[in-house]
Amino acid sequence: MPKMKTKSSAKKRFKLTGTGKIKRKHAFKSHILTKKSKKRKLKLTHSTLVHDADEANIRQQLRLK
C-alpha cells in the first residue's frame, strides 16, 4: 500500500507547537484593511491555537496520530 499524502493546504496553514498543539493564523487580515480598526488588525496579527472541536480533523489532514 502506498504512503498517505498530507493535504497541501493544511500543510501550508498549520504548524505544530512543541507541546503538540496545532497553531493557526487569523483570517481577515489580507485586504480591505482601511475600515478595520487598529486594535482589530493588531489582534488579527497574532497567531492562535486551533479549537479542540477542529483539532481531530486537522490532525487527519496532516496525517498525524
Secondary structure, DSSP 8 states (H G I E B T S, - for coil): -------HHHHHH-EE-TTS-EEE--SS-SS--TTS-HHHHHHHHS-EE--HHHHHHHHHHTT--
